[in-house]
Amino acid sequence: MRKILIASVLILGLVGFVFASGSSESSGSSAKAPLTLMQNKPEIGAALTAYGAEWTKTSGIPITIKSIGGTSNGLGQQLKADYAAGDMPDIFVIQGPQDYKQWESVLQDMSNQKWVAETSVPFKENGKVYGFPVSIEGWGLAYNADLLAKAGVDPKTLDNYAAYKAAFEKINSMKAQLGINAVVSMAASSQMSWVVTDHDMNALLSNGLPYDDLSVVKALLAGKVDASRMQQYANWVELMFKYANQTILTTGDYNAQVNAFATQKTVFLHQGNWVDPNMKQAGVTFKMAFAPYGSLNATTDGIFVSAPSWYVVNKDSKNVAGAEKFLNDMVFTKAGQDFIVKKADMIPAFKNIDLQPSGQLSQSVQAWMKAGKIYAWNQYQFTLNFRQQILGPIYNQFATGQINEAKFIQLMTSAFENQKS
Amino acid sequence: MFALFFRRARDARSLLKGARPAGRRRVLKQDKSGKLVFWVFLTPVLFAFVMVMIIPFFLGVFYSFTDWSSSAGSGAGLKFVGLGNFTQSFQDPAFLFSFIITFVYTFINVLVLNITALILSLIATSRLRLRNLYRAGFFVPNLIGGLILGYIWQFIFNNAIPALGGFLANPENLVLRHPGTSILALVAVGTWQYAGYIMMIYVAAIEGVPQELYEAATIDGAKSFERFRYITVPMIAQAFTITLFLTLVNSFKQFDVNVSLTAGGPSTIFMGKPIYATELLALHIYNTAFTGDHLAMGQARAVVFFIVLVVISTIQVRASKKREIEA
C-alpha cells in the first residue's frame, strides 16, 4: 500500500514536471495586471521592447512585447493559435478590413480615447474607432538621385506611363556608363509575392483616385473588371518586369532586392520607406527619394501612403485601462514620441508629434504627405488567400516569362471574376 | 515501515514452515513491484503522448467535418458540414497537383537517396584509408536542421552557381526558376540531408555480413561486382525494408526544406489554374490552413494525407517483409 502511495506521488510529480510550463495567470487586481503586446514588425522589435521596459518603470504596469515577422502572416497564425488556447494578447496588430473581420468580436471600441483627435488614419468600422495607427508608411519607386542625374532624367517628370517607358529605355541603354546591371530592383518570386500582390496591385486599385475612393475596389470585389484600367495596369507590370534584374525578379528574396539598390546596381527600387534601416546598415551615402508613381496613361503625381497596421486592444483583457494607457502614453509622452520617431525611425501618424525621422525615404514620404499628393492602400480589402495563393502565381508566371501580357490580363480578369474568398 | 517489517516477519515464518508457499508469494511480490516500477516510469510519457498526439488526432478528425476557423469573427460558431471539406478538396486543382508532385518527388527522392546512401556505405566500409573520416563527414549534414539547409542551398543555387559564369550565369538558367529543375533541387537537398543517416543503417547491415562468405566467393573467382550482387544485397535485405520505409515516409512529409528552399516555388498552370509548382503536401496543407484561413479544410486534407501515408507505408513494409522471408 505504501509503495503504491509513493509510486503515485512520483507519477504525479513527473507528470507535473512535464506540463509545468503553463502560464500563471491568476485573477489578480486588474489595475496592475501584466500586459502582453504582440506585433509584426521585427525591425522595430528591439526598440519597442526597450520602450516597453521603460514604460513599465514609469507606469508600474508590467508589459511584455512579442515580435513575430519576416514571414507572411506569421502574426495571424500565432493569434489563431493563441485564440484557440484562450491566451490572446492584450494589445495586438491588425492590418486592414480582412483582419478586422477575423477578430471583430474581441476588439475594444476606442472612440473615446484622447489620441483619436490627433490622427487622420485611425481604423474605423461602423463609425467606431478600433485601431491605433502604428505609423505612417509610404511606398513607390525609390530612385538613386545621383545615378538619375547622371542619366539625365528628371524625377519630377516621371508622372505617367509614357514618361517612365522613355526613361527606362534611356537608362537601360546607359547601363555600362552608370555601372548598373538593371534599371529597377523588383521581386516576384513566391516568397516575395507581397511586393506585387500587396503593393504594386494598388496601381490597379487606387492610383489616380481620391484617397477615400473605393469605387474600383468595390467593382473588383463584385467581379467587374474595367478592361481599359486592367490593360494599363498590365502594361505597367510588363514594363517593370522587362527592365528588372531577372535573377532578383524570379528568385530573389528581400535582402537581395534591397541590397541591389543599396550597392548601386539598380537605379530604382520598388519598396517602401521601411527599408531605411536596411540602407543605414548598408552604409548608403547617395541621395534617394520617391518618384511619382506614374503607372497610368494619365498623369498621377503621388505615391501610396497609409497606416500599414493598427494596434487594437483585446476587450476581454484583464487590464483594458492599462492597455489604453499604453497607447495614449505613446502619443502624449516625450518617451513615447521619442520611441516612435527617433528609436523606431517611423513616421508618426499624429499631428501633435513634430519630430522628424532620420531616414531619407521617410522624409520623402513626409514631404509627399505634406503636399497632400497621396493615394490609398487598398490591398487589404482582399483576403490574404486571394492575394498570395491566387494572384501570386499569376504574377510569377508573367515574371518568369511563361505567359505573355494578353494571357496575364485574361488570368487576372478571371481570378477577379471568380473569387470566392 | 511497520507493515514492511510485518511482511518480512511473516515471510520468515512461512519460510520456516515450508519453502514453496513462501517462494510463490515472494515471486508474486517481486513481479508486482517490477510492474509498479514499469508503470511509474511509463505513465508520464504515456500521458504526454496521449495528450499531445492521440487526443489532438481525434479532435482533428472531428474538426475536419466542421467549418472550424479559430477566429473571433462575428457569426463564427461551429457548423457541421459533413464531407463537404473532403469533396471540395478533391475538386481543388492546387490540392490535386500537390498530391501528384509529392508522389513524383517521393519516387525520385527514394531512388536517389537509397542509391547514394548505398554507394556512400560501400565507401565507408571499404579498405580506403580515410574511411572513418568519410563516415563522420557524410553524417554531418543530417545534424543541420532542414530549414538552415534550405537557405544555404538557396544561396548556392541563386548566387554561388551563377557566379561560376558562362552558361550558368544567365538568369534564364537558374535552377530555382523552372518547376522541373526546382523539384530536382528539392531532391538534391533532401538527399544531401538524409544520405548520411541512411548510410549508417546500410553500414551497420554490411558490417553484419560474415567475412567467410566473401573469402569463399573470392576463392571461387567471383569479381567484386558479383560479390556485391550475390552476397551483400541479399544479406542486407532487412536493411532495405527499414531504409525504404524511412525514406518513403520522410520524403512524403518533407516540409522544412521545401519552405526554405522554394517556399512553393515557381508557378505553373494546372487544370487551367495558375498555382505554385513545388508546394509539397505538407506545405500545401499549412498554406491552406493558415494563409488561406481555412483551418477545417486544411485539417481535412491532413486526414487524407494521413490515410494515404498509412496505406502506402503498410503496403511497402508488407512487400519488403515478404521478400525478406523468401531471401
Chai-1 contact restraints between the chains, C-beta under 6 A:
chainA,res_idxA,chainB,res_idxB,connection_type,confidence,min_distance_angstrom,max_distance_angstrom,comment,restraint_id
A,A7,B,L36,contact,1.0,0.0,6.0,A-B,restraint_1
A,A7,B,V40,contact,1.0,0.0,6.0,A-B,restraint_2
A,L10,B,V40,contact,1.0,0.0,6.0,A-B,restraint_3
A,I11,B,V40,contact,1.0,0.0,6.0,A-B,restraint_4
A,I11,B,T43,contact,1.0,0.0,6.0,A-B,restraint_5
A,L14,B,P44,contact,1.0,0.0,6.0,A-B,restraint_6
A,V15,B,P44,contact,1.0,0.0,6.0,A-B,restraint_7
A,V15,B,F47,contact,1.0,0.0,6.0,A-B,restraint_8
A,V18,B,P44,contact,1.0,0.0,6.0,A-B,restraint_9
A,V18,B,A48,contact,1.0,0.0,6.0,A-B,restraint_10
A,N73,B,T291,contact,1.0,0.0,6.0,A-B,restraint_11
A,Q77,B,F290,contact,1.0,0.0,6.0,A-B,restraint_12
A,K80,B,S70,contact,1.0,0.0,6.0,A-B,restraint_13
A,Y83,B,S70,contact,1.0,0.0,6.0,A-B,restraint_14
A,A84,B,S70,contact,1.0,0.0,6.0,A-B,restraint_15
A,K101,B,G73,contact,1.0,0.0,6.0,A-B,restraint_16
A,Q102,B,S71,contact,1.0,0.0,6.0,A-B,restraint_17
A,Q102,B,G73,contact,1.0,0.0,6.0,A-B,restraint_18
A,W103,B,A72,contact,1.0,0.0,6.0,A-B,restraint_19
A,E104,B,G73,contact,1.0,0.0,6.0,A-B,restraint_20
A,E104,B,S74,contact,1.0,0.0,6.0,A-B,restraint_21
A,S105,B,A72,contact,1.0,0.0,6.0,A-B,restraint_22
A,S105,B,S74,contact,1.0,0.0,6.0,A-B,restraint_23
A,V106,B,A72,contact,1.0,0.0,6.0,A-B,restraint_24
A,S190,B,A263,contact,1.0,0.0,6.0,A-B,restraint_25
A,S190,B,G264,contact,1.0,0.0,6.0,A-B,restraint_26
A,S190,B,G265,contact,1.0,0.0,6.0,A-B,restraint_27
A,S190,B,Y276,contact,1.0,0.0,6.0,A-B,restraint_28
A,Q191,B,A263,contact,1.0,0.0,6.0,A-B,restraint_29
A,Q246,B,P171,contact,1.0,0.0,6.0,A-B,restraint_30
A,T247,B,P171,contact,1.0,0.0,6.0,A-B,restraint_31
A,T250,B,R177,contact,1.0,0.0,6.0,A-B,restraint_32
A,T251,B,N158,contact,1.0,0.0,6.0,A-B,restraint_33
A,T251,B,L174,contact,1.0,0.0,6.0,A-B,restraint_34
A,T251,B,L176,contact,1.0,0.0,6.0,A-B,restraint_35
A,T251,B,R177,contact,1.0,0.0,6.0,A-B,restraint_36
A,L384,B,T291,contact,1.0,0.0,6.0,A-B,restraint_37
A,N385,B,T291,contact,1.0,0.0,6.0,A-B,restraint_38
A,N385,B,G292,contact,1.0,0.0,6.0,A-B,restraint_39
A,Q388,B,T291,contact,1.0,0.0,6.0,A-B,restraint_40
A,P393,B,S267,contact,1.0,0.0,6.0,A-B,restraint_41
A,P393,B,P274,contact,1.0,0.0,6.0,A-B,restraint_42
A,P393,B,I275,contact,1.0,0.0,6.0,A-B,restraint_43
A,P393,B,Y276,contact,1.0,0.0,6.0,A-B,restraint_44
A,I394,B,P274,contact,1.0,0.0,6.0,A-B,restraint_45
A,N396,B,S267,contact,1.0,0.0,6.0,A-B,restraint_46
A,Q397,B,S267,contact,1.0,0.0,6.0,A-B,restraint_47
A,Q397,B,P274,contact,1.0,0.0,6.0,A-B,restraint_48
A,T400,B,R177,contact,1.0,0.0,6.0,A-B,restraint_49
A,T400,B,P266,contact,1.0,0.0,6.0,A-B,restraint_50
